[in-house]
Amino acid sequence: MLAQSSVPVLVSVRRPMNDHESMTVEVNETNETRHLVAYETDRIRDTLAALPVDTRVPLEMVRLSSRSNVWKVVALHGRRPQRTNQTVSTAE
């Protein structure tokens, strides 16, 4: 079963992308921790790989398994990542 965000969810980078292309983010609204392990496109993966800790960015994600906390990013919203206390403006 895949659960998908119907709208972008604002997350903060807690652990940047590692050599295995996984990273840890926190959903700002719920404080839920999610492990990102797959990316819809290389562009999404490369953009997220460049983000430092505490960057906030809106993402659309699907859960990859009903028994684990691993997610695939299917869309990245915004134009420029910014540091804590600011959000990325949504592209129109």
VMD Tcl script that draws the C-alpha trace (Angstrom):
set ca {
  {0.00 0.00 0.00}
  {1.40 3.39 -1.02}
  {0.38 6.48 0.94}
  {0.91 9.71 -0.94}
  {0.86 13.30 0.19}
  {-1.90 15.04 -1.75}
  {-0.23 18.38 -1.14}
  {3.38 19.28 -0.46}
  {4.52 18.63 3.10}
  {7.05 21.01 4.63}
  {10.04 19.07 5.97}
  {13.36 19.96 7.56}
  {16.57 18.13 6.70}
  {17.84 16.35 9.84}
  {20.57 14.20 8.24}
  {21.86 15.09 4.78}
  {22.01 12.55 1.98}
  {24.66 9.88 2.51}
  {26.63 7.70 0.07}
  {23.68 5.29 -0.15}
  {21.38 8.12 -1.31}
  {19.27 8.11 1.82}
  {18.53 11.08 4.06}
  {16.43 11.83 7.12}
  {13.84 14.60 7.28}
  {11.33 15.74 9.86}
  {7.78 16.72 8.92}
  {7.44 20.18 10.44}
  {3.73 19.97 11.24}
  {3.83 16.61 13.07}
  {7.52 16.19 14.07}
  {7.40 12.81 12.29}
  {10.76 11.47 11.11}
  {10.93 10.05 7.59}
  {13.76 8.30 5.78}
  {13.99 9.25 2.11}
  {15.51 6.45 0.06}
  {14.14 6.84 -3.47}
  {13.56 9.76 -5.82}
  {11.27 10.14 -8.83}
  {14.01 11.82 -10.89}
  {17.76 12.38 -10.78}
  {17.08 16.11 -10.58}
  {15.08 15.69 -7.36}
  {17.80 13.45 -5.89}
  {20.59 15.87 -6.86}
  {18.71 18.88 -5.48}
  {18.05 17.17 -2.16}
  {21.65 15.92 -1.96}
  {22.85 19.53 -1.99}
  {20.71 20.62 0.99}
  {22.40 21.19 4.35}
  {20.95 20.29 7.75}
  {18.00 22.48 8.88}
  {16.95 23.40 5.36}
  {13.15 23.48 5.04}
  {11.56 22.39 1.77}
  {8.09 21.23 0.66}
  {8.03 17.69 -0.76}
  {5.45 15.24 -2.04}
  {6.25 11.70 -0.90}
  {4.90 8.17 -1.16}
  {5.54 5.51 1.45}
  {7.41 2.56 -0.04}
  {6.30 -0.07 2.46}
  {3.53 -0.47 4.96}
  {5.95 -2.02 7.48}
  {8.78 0.49 7.41}
  {9.39 4.21 7.46}
  {10.99 4.62 4.04}
  {9.71 7.09 1.48}
  {10.09 8.04 -2.18}
  {10.07 11.73 -3.11}
  {7.79 12.19 -6.12}
  {7.84 16.00 -6.34}
  {9.93 18.86 -5.03}
  {8.24 22.24 -4.68}
  {9.80 25.66 -4.45}
  {12.51 27.61 -6.18}
  {15.26 28.13 -3.61}
  {15.98 26.23 -0.40}
  {16.49 28.51 2.57}
  {17.76 28.00 6.10}
  {15.71 27.48 9.28}
  {12.95 30.00 10.10}
  {12.21 30.49 6.41}
  {10.36 28.36 3.90}
  {10.81 27.69 0.23}
  {8.32 29.64 -1.87}
  {6.04 27.35 -3.83}
  {6.44 27.43 -7.60}
  {3.30 28.44 -9.45}
}
mol new
graphics top color blue
foreach p $ca { graphics top sphere $p radius 0.5 }
foreach p [lrange $ca 0 end-1] q [lrange $ca 1 end] { graphics top cylinder $p $q radius 0.2 }
display resetview
